[in-house]
Amino acid sequence: MEYRLLGKSGLKVSVLSLGTMTFGGVGKFSHVGSTDVNGARRQIDICLDAGVNLIDTANVYSAGVSEDIIGQALTEGRRQRVLLATKSRMRIGPGPNDAGASRYHIITECEKSLRRLRTDVIDLYQLHQWDGQTPLEETLEALDALVHSGKVRYVGCSNYSGWHLMKALAVADSRNHTRYVSQQINYSLQAREAEYELVPIAIDQGVGILVWSPLAGGLLSGKYRRGQPHPAGSRRLTEWQEPPVRDEAKLYDVVEALIEVGQARGVSAAQVALAWLLGRPGVVSAIVGARQDEQLVDNLAAASLVLSAEERARLDRVSMLPLLYPYWHQAASVAERLGPADLALLQPYL
């Protein structure tokens, strides 16, 4: 297992992390999975044996049950071997303050997460989404207070736009508040939109990228084929539609390329998709979760898979984004003065 520094921090994180949205199975999360405490303990042991050192969850996953299951599972010395990451911001109740990034909500939810996780400190506390109604200064001050109180070690964000992230970094710097060390984003061969803004910002500003849904909700696993029925029990046959599929023909072109590369290497399509992602600029760790232990074991094997330049180029081509403005203009007119952050997007087009 390879370990990478998380942004500008000194914290080293395994290139594959354990996602726990499948833990609990409460409400709409039953479409994703329903792993219980025994299953969670088993999956955590599989990850520890593979060298994984980060477990990611959120207060909203199964209405807090995911965190509670993790807390119960991290016994017998397991807590000392892992970093715990969780999130707040989403609506968790009917009250007017049961959502958002206010000082009240952030601190209240952090303390609840600490109790459910049965720990004294959260290693990475992340804002799950942007809040356009709470002053950013209030949000960042609350996160800074949690760090200085010893309840949180590092802070990050998730699902921000480019200007959201840059504004947050600027405000934190101007007020000497704790800076985001990471952003958790949706990124895969099926969904490369993050390359327009979020990946360049990560490189320029030293914000580590954690990736959620690196297999596009299973779409890149090789189980979904053009013209064939979806697998039985698939979440894609339910109301759960994350991430959205905007170009089904292109999706299946990507899947076919993954399968062909995988067959030539004797590995699964999922491993190829993960290996491609781990080779992208700015990516620190891909968060993988699975309903079945066998899926988890297969995904973890991607940590040792290194794709050739030719394999990567083939996958790049089949999944390439259209250049939006101003990027097509930059590629056409100022290519000789582009920096590393610019080239993370534009290099293949030059």
N, C-alpha and C positions, 0 to 999 in steps of 0.2 A: 504494500500500500504506500502510495506517495502522499506526502503532507505538504501543504502550501500555506504560506502566510496569508492571513485574512486581512486584506487591505493594507493600510499602513501600520497595523498593529504587529505585535510580536507573537501573536497567537497562531499556532500551526493547526490546520484542519485537514482531515483526510479528504482525498479527492472525491470520494463517495461518502454520502451521509445517509442516515436512516430517517425516512419520512414516516410520520405516524398518523396521517389522516385516516388510515385504515383501522386504527385502534378505537374500539367502542361501538361503532355502528348505530349511533343514536340519530333519529330524524333523517334528514336528507343524506347524512353521511353513511347510512346503511347501503346506499348505492355504491359506495367506494369500498367498504369492507366492514368487518365486525370482529376484529381480532380481540380476544380476551386477555386476561393477565397472563395465563400460562403461555398463550401464543406469543404475546409480547416478550416475555422472558426468553422464549426460545429464539425469536428473531434477533433480540439484542445480543444473545450469546453468539449467534451466527455472525453478526456484524463485528463483535469484539474479536472473535477468532480471525476474522479477515483483516483486522487492523482499523476498522472504522472508529472514529473517536468523537463524532458529532451526531446527536439525536435532535431532530427538529419537530416541533409541535406548535400548537396555538390554543389559546383559551376557547376559541369558538369551535374547535374540532369536537364533534359529538357533545357539545355543551359542557366542555370541561372534562368529560370522561376520558378522553385521550391522555390528558395530563395526569389524571388520577391513576390510570393504568400504568403509565410510565413510572410514577412515584412508587407504586406497589412492586413493579418489576425490578427496580434498581436497588435490590437488596444484595447482601453477601458480597460487598465490595464493588459492585458494578458502578455505583455513582462516582467513585474515585477514578474510574477509567474512562469516563465520557465527559464531553461538554454538552450542556443542555441549552437549547435555543427554543424560545417560545415567542409569542406575539400577542398584541392586543390592538384594538381599534374598532373591530367589527361589532355589530349589535349583538348583545348577549342577554337582553331582557327588554321589557316593554317601556321602561321608564325613560324620561327625557335625557338622563345622563348615562344610560346603559349602552352608549356607543360614542365613538369619536376619540379625539386625541387631546382632550382637556387634561389639566393637571389632576382633577378629581378622578376621571376615568382611568388614566394611565396608572396612577399610584394604587388605586383600589384594585384594579385587575392584576397588577403585579403581585400584590400581597396575596390575592386569591391563588394565583399560579404557584407562588412559593409554597403555599400550604398543600395544594394538590400534588405538586411534584415532590413534596417531602424533602425539601432542600433549603439551605440557608441562603443560597445565592444562585441567580440565573446567569449563565455565562454569556449569553447573547440575547438581549431583549430587543425585539423588532416591532416597529410600527407596521401593522398589517396593510394599511392603505393610507392614502392622503386624507386629510380633513381640511376642507376649504373654509370652514367656519371658525375654527379655533385659531387664534393668533399663533403663528409658528414659534414666536418667542416663548410662549407659555408651554408649548409641547416640548421644546428642546430644554427649557429650564427644568421641567419635570423629569425628563430622562437624565439630565445631568445630576439632579438631586438623588435619583436612585443609584447612580454610580458612586457618588460621594458617600452615600449611606451604607455602601457595601452590599446592597441587595442585588445589584447588577454589575457585571464586569465590563461588558461592551454593549454598544447599541447599534442598531441597524434599521433599515427601512425595507419595505416590500411594496411592489406594485406602484411605485411612483412613476410619473412622467419625467422627462429630462429636465424641464424647468423646475418641477417640484424638487428634484434632488439637488440641483445646483443652488436653488434658493435656500434649502435647508443647510447645505454645507456653508454657504456664505454667512448666514445668520449665526450658525454655530461658531464660525471663525471670528466673527466680529464681536461676539459676546464671550469668547473664551469658554464656550460650553463644550461638553464631550461631543465629538464628531462621529457621524456614522462611519463605521469601519466596513460595512457591507450593505449590499442591496440584494434582496431575494426576488428573482424575476422569472417570468415564464420565457423559456428559450429552448429551442430544439430545431432539428432539421425541418420540422413542419411549421415552426413559428419563429422566424428569424428577425421579426420587427425590432427587437431590442438592439440590433446592430446599427440602426439609424442614429440613436442618441445615447441610450443607456450604456452600451459597451464602450463607446469612445469616452464618455464621462468617467467610467470606472477606471480606464487606463490613465486618463489625464489627472484625475483627482485621487487616485489610490484607494478606490472603494472596491473591495472584493466582491465578486459575483457568486452568489449561491443560486442554483437553478432549481425551480420547482417544475414538476411535470416534464422532465427531460425526455421522456418517451411519448409525450403528447397524449397523456391519459391512456397509454397502451397502444395507440395507433401505430407506433413505430416498432412494435414488438415482433412483427412478422405474422401475427395472427389475422390481421385484416388484409384481405387480398381483393384485388379488382374483380368485380363480378361474382364474388362469393358471399354467402350469408355471414353476418357477424357471428363471432363465437357465442355459444350459449352462456348466459349470465353476464354478458358484456355490459359495462356501465354506459356504453354508447347507445344502448337500446333503452335507456332510462331518461329521466329529466335532467340528468347530469350531463352537461354539454361543454365542459371545460377541457381543453381549449376549443374554440370554434374552428370549424373547417371551412375555409373560404374558397378553396380550389381543390375539389375532390380529385380531379384528374392529376394534378400536380402531386397531391399526397400519394397516390398510388404509384406514380413514377418514382418518388423517393423510396417508398417501401420496396419496390422491385429492385432498385439499386442496392438497398441495404441487404436484402436477401441474397443477391448474387455475390456481393462482397463477402458476406458471412459464410456462404457455402464454400467459396474459394479458400477461406481461412479456417474452416471447420469450427465456426462459432455462430452464435445466434445473431439475428438482425438487431436485437436489443443491445447486445454488446457492441456492435459496430456503431449504432447511433450514439451510445454513451461515450465511446472512445473518440468519435468525431467531436463531440461537445467538449470533452476534457482537453482537447487540443486547441480550442478557440481562445483568442486573446482575452485576458481578464477573468476567465473562469477559474474559481477556486475549488468549488465542490458542486457535484450534482446530487440532488436529494432523491433517493430511490426508496420506494415502498412497494409492498406486494401483499396480496391476499394469501398467497401460498409460499411456503418456505422455499420451494424449488425455484420459484421466480426470483426470489431474493438472492439465492446462491448464484443463479445465472447472471443477474445484474452485477453482482459484486466482482465477478470474474473480469468485467470490463476494465478494472483498475490496472490490469497487467497487459491489456491489448494496445498496441501501438500501430496505427495505420500508416501505410506508406504514403508518400507524397502523391502518387498517382491515385490511390484510393480516396484520399482526402479531396483531390481536385475533382474527381468524378461526383462525389457527394455534394461538393460546393456548387458545381454546375447545375445539377438537377434540382437544387433547392434555392437557387439564387434569387435575391430580391430584385424588383425593379428599382432603379435609382430615382428617387423623388427629388424635387427641388429643395435645397440648392445643391444637392450632391452631384447630380449629373453635370451641373455647371462647373463645379469644383474639379471634377474629373477631367472635363474638357479643357479647362483654361488655366488651372494653377497646379497641375500635377507635380511640377518640379519643386513646390514649396509646401508639400503636405508633411505632417508629422506622424508619429506612431499612432496617436489616437485617431487621426483621420484615416490612416491606411488600414485600420482594423476593419473598416467598411469598404473603402475604395480600392484597395490593392488589386482585387480580381478584375476590376473594370478598366484598369489602366493599360 
